[in-house]
Amino acid sequence: MLSKQLCELWDWKSPTGQIKDISARDLLRSLDNKSLIELPAARWTPRKPGAGGEKLTYVEHKLVPVNAELKDIKPIQIKIASTKNEADLFKSYIRQYHYLGFDRSVGESMKYFVYGSDGEVLSCVMFGSAAWACKARDEYVGWDKEQRTARLTSITNNVRFLILPGVCVPHLASHILGRIARRISCDWQAKYGHPLYLLETFVELDRFRGICYRAANWRRVGYTSGLGRNSTSTSPLLPIKEILVYPICNDFREKLCS
């Protein structure tokens, strides 16, 4: 495969030694779209989930209503979805109950299950690749384009945060965010061979207020333009989102700009 040959030629690997095949494919497609190279015709065209009669895989599960105080369901357990069965269940929850559904994760990612003291699932939280370019975030960090290219994998984006239907526990969401923020860099180091220095997320203002993030000490650094990556319009075409970040360490700027 061309992408694998490119990785071998450039010695393009992750810190754990795995070739970055998906990143190479994205690069080749981008160059092809800009007519800088000409790729051979695709052998097959992937279908979107649910298109062309394809059925999504739903894992049978039960929802247990929880209406309690946070102290009543402690200790909270947070576990990484590491096996195929756990990953399938995680995706099933997100597909059914999150308004954005589940899209394939490209690049480095981490999926967390959150359990109450009785062992029932309360929440699913997913982190994935950081936004390639985000003016407000980039200005907050203070890096230039070259520094961002070199260090972007040291940031991760909270792309999905789901409290399951029927779970009503005041302060649970901010408690989960705080717990994950204290461990995620170590989890990332164990899985991918490098730490994290900053977390980011984008809150759609038409739907949410982001209170749980503020309660967990995330900082607002700005708003998206709503124009989209390739838009030629001067008026917002997409929902405006609040940009929030959480520094994992005090010297995050020094580390990200080094």
C-alpha positions in Angstrom: 0.0 0.0 0.0 1.3 3.4 -1.0 0.7 5.0 2.5 2.7 2.3 4.2 5.6 2.6 1.7 5.6 6.4 2.4 5.8 5.8 6.2 8.7 3.4 5.7 10.5 5.8 3.3 10.1 8.7 5.7 10.5 6.6 8.9 7.1 8.1 9.9 6.3 6.4 13.2 4.6 7.1 16.5 6.7 7.3 19.7 5.7 3.6 20.3 7.1 2.6 16.9 3.9 2.1 15.0 3.8 3.5 11.4 1.4 6.4 11.0 -0.6 4.8 8.2 -3.8 6.8 8.7 -2.0 10.1 8.8 -0.1 9.2 5.6 -3.4 8.4 3.9 -4.9 11.7 4.9 -1.8 13.5 3.6 -2.0 11.7 0.2 -5.7 12.4 -0.2 -5.1 16.1 0.7 -2.4 16.4 -1.9 -4.6 14.6 -4.5 -7.5 17.0 -3.8 -5.2 19.9 -4.4 -4.0 18.3 -7.7 -0.4 18.2 -6.4 -0.3 14.5 -7.0 -2.6 12.0 -8.8 -3.6 8.9 -6.9 -4.8 5.8 -8.6 -8.5 5.1 -8.7 -9.9 3.8 -5.4 -10.4 0.1 -5.3 -13.5 0.5 -3.1 -15.5 3.4 -1.6 -16.3 3.2 2.1 -19.9 3.8 3.1 -21.0 5.9 5.9 -22.6 4.0 8.8 -26.2 3.4 8.1 -25.9 4.2 4.4 -26.8 1.7 1.6 -28.6 -0.6 4.0 -25.6 -1.0 6.3 -26.8 -1.5 9.9 -25.0 0.0 12.9 -23.9 -2.5 15.5 -25.8 -1.9 18.7 -24.7 -3.8 21.8 -27.4 -4.9 24.1 -27.3 -3.1 27.5 -29.5 -1.8 30.2 -30.0 1.7 31.5 -30.2 2.1 35.2 -31.8 5.4 36.4 -29.7 7.1 39.0 -31.1 10.0 41.0 -28.7 10.6 43.9 -26.1 12.9 45.5 -22.5 12.5 44.3 -21.4 11.2 47.8 -23.9 8.4 47.6 -22.4 6.9 44.4 -18.8 7.2 45.3 -16.2 5.8 44.8 -16.4 6.6 41.1 -14.4 4.3 38.9 -12.9 5.4 35.6 -11.7 2.7 33.3 -10.3 2.8 29.7 -12.3 0.9 27.1 -9.4 -1.3 26.0 -10.9 -4.6 24.6 -13.0 -4.9 21.4 -16.1 -5.7 23.4 -15.6 -2.6 25.6 -15.0 -0.5 22.5 -18.1 -1.8 20.8 -20.2 -1.0 23.9 -18.7 2.4 24.1 -19.5 3.2 20.5 -23.1 1.8 20.9 -23.7 4.2 23.8 -22.4 7.2 21.9 -24.3 6.3 18.7 -27.6 6.0 20.6 -27.4 8.8 23.2 -25.0 11.5 22.0 -26.4 14.1 19.7 -23.3 13.9 17.4 -23.3 10.1 17.3 -20.0 8.3 16.9 -17.6 9.0 14.1 -14.4 7.0 13.6 -11.5 8.3 15.6 -8.5 9.2 13.5 -5.1 9.3 15.2 -4.5 9.0 18.9 -7.6 8.7 21.1 -8.8 7.5 24.5 -12.2 6.2 25.6 -13.2 6.1 29.2 -16.1 4.4 31.0 -17.3 5.9 34.3 -18.9 3.6 36.8 -20.7 4.3 40.0 -20.0 2.3 43.3 -22.6 -0.3 42.2 -20.7 -1.0 39.0 -23.3 0.5 36.6 -22.1 2.8 33.8 -22.8 6.5 34.4 -20.9 8.2 31.6 -18.7 7.8 28.5 -15.9 10.2 27.7 -13.8 10.3 24.6 -10.6 12.3 23.8 -9.2 12.4 20.3 -6.9 14.5 18.0 -6.7 18.2 18.7 -8.0 20.7 16.1 -5.4 21.2 13.5 -5.7 25.0 13.6 -7.7 27.1 16.1 -6.8 30.8 16.2 -7.9 31.5 19.8 -6.2 28.4 21.2 -3.0 29.0 19.2 -2.8 32.5 20.4 -3.4 31.3 24.0 -0.5 28.8 23.7 1.7 31.3 21.9 3.2 29.0 19.4 3.9 29.5 15.7 2.9 27.2 12.8 6.1 25.2 13.0 5.8 24.7 16.7 2.2 23.7 16.4 3.0 21.1 13.7 5.7 19.6 15.9 3.8 19.6 19.2 0.1 19.2 18.3 0.0 15.6 19.5 0.7 17.0 23.0 -2.9 18.3 23.0 -6.1 16.3 23.0 -9.7 17.2 22.3 -12.6 16.1 24.5 -14.7 15.2 21.4 -17.5 13.3 23.3 -18.9 13.7 26.8 -22.0 11.7 27.6 -23.9 11.3 30.8 -26.3 8.4 30.2 -30.0 9.1 30.1 -31.6 8.7 33.5 -28.5 9.7 35.4 -29.2 12.8 37.5 -26.3 13.4 39.9 -25.4 17.1 40.7 -21.7 17.9 40.1 -21.0 14.5 38.5 -19.9 15.9 35.2 -17.3 18.3 36.7 -16.1 15.6 39.1 -15.5 13.3 36.1 -13.6 16.0 34.2 -11.4 16.7 37.2 -10.7 13.0 37.8 -9.8 12.4 34.1 -7.6 15.5 33.9 -5.4 14.2 36.7 -4.8 10.8 35.0 -5.0 11.3 31.2 -1.4 12.3 30.6 -0.2 9.1 32.3 -2.7 7.1 30.3 -1.5 8.7 27.1 2.1 8.1 28.0 1.4 4.4 28.6 -0.5 4.0 25.3 1.3 6.3 22.9 4.7 6.9 24.5 4.4 10.6 25.1 2.6 12.9 27.7 -0.1 15.6 27.2 0.2 19.2 28.3 -3.2 20.7 27.4 -6.8 19.6 26.9 -9.3 21.4 24.7 -13.0 21.1 23.8 -15.6 23.0 21.8 -19.0 23.7 23.4 -21.9 24.3 21.0 -23.6 27.4 22.5 -27.0 26.8 20.9 -27.2 23.6 23.0 -25.1 23.9 26.1 -23.5 26.4 28.5 -20.4 24.5 29.4 -21.0 25.0 33.2 -19.4 21.6 34.1 -16.2 22.6 32.3 -16.0 25.9 34.2 -16.7 24.1 37.4 -13.7 21.9 36.6 -11.5 25.0 36.0 -11.4 24.8 32.2 -10.7 28.3 30.7 -12.5 30.0 27.9 -10.1 31.3 25.3 -12.5 32.4 22.6 -15.1 31.3 20.1 -15.2 29.7 16.7 -16.1 31.8 13.6 -18.7 29.3 12.4 -17.3 29.5 8.8 -15.8 26.1 8.6 -12.4 25.0 7.3 -13.1 25.6 3.5 -15.9 28.1 3.6 -15.8 31.1 1.2 -18.7 32.8 3.0 -18.4 35.8 5.3 -21.4 34.7 7.4 -21.4 31.8 9.9 -22.6 28.6 8.3 -21.9 26.3 11.3 -22.9 26.6 15.0 -20.8 29.0 17.0 -18.8 27.1 19.6 -17.0 28.2 22.8 -13.4 27.2 22.9 -12.3 25.9 26.3 -8.9 24.6 27.4 -7.4 23.0 30.5 -3.6 23.2 31.1 -2.4 19.9 32.7 0.9 21.5 33.9 2.0 25.0 34.9 4.7 25.1 32.2 2.5 23.9 29.4 3.5 26.9 27.2 7.2 26.2 27.5 6.7 22.5 26.7 4.4 23.2 23.7 6.6 25.9 22.2 9.9 24.1 22.7 
